[in-house]
Amino acid sequence: MLEPHLPTMANTWTAETVLPDGNIGDQASFEEQLLETYPFLDAVQARRYAAPTAPCAEHS
């Protein structure tokens, strides 16, 4: 959708590439990792931060 506004935009290399920090594994493990790394987070915050954002992005 950006291509009409950015005519010099390159190919969609990100379509099949894992972006930096983009491969977090399963959500439960990632939540645990967040809680260990950032002890000031509570479980609700860790769940929110670990939640996948792709479904939201599809509807934007």
N, C-alpha and C positions, 0 to 999 in steps of 0.2 A: 504494500500500500504506500510505501514511501517512495518507490521508484519514480512515479511521475514528478515528484518534487525534488528528487536528487538524480538527475539524468546520468551522472557519472558514477553512480553506485555500482559496485562490483557484484559478482554472482553471490548467491545465497549460501556462502560457505558454512554458515552456522546451522543450517538445516539438519545436518547429519554429524555435527562435531560437538563433543562435550566441551562446554565453556569452562573457564577457570572456576573452580569450586562448584561446578554444576552437577557433579556426580556424587550425591550424598548417600547413596545406598537406600536402605529402607527408612521410613520416617521415624519409627520408634527408636532406632539406634541413633539417628541424628538428634532427636530430642534429648536422649541421654547424654550425648556428647556435648550438646549446648549447656545442659545443666552442670556438667562437670567443669567445662571450660569457663562458664560465666555463672558463678555461684549466686549472684544477686538476682538471677532470673527465677521465677517460680514456674511450676509445671504448665500453667495456662499460657504464659508468655513463650516458653520453649515450644509448646505445641503450635502456637500461632506462627512463630518464626520458622518452624520446620515444615509447615504446611506447604504443599505444592502450590505454585502460583500459576502454572500453565492453564488450568481450567478458567481462571479469571481472565487471563490475557486473551483467550480465544473469543471472549464475548465483548472485548473492548472495541 
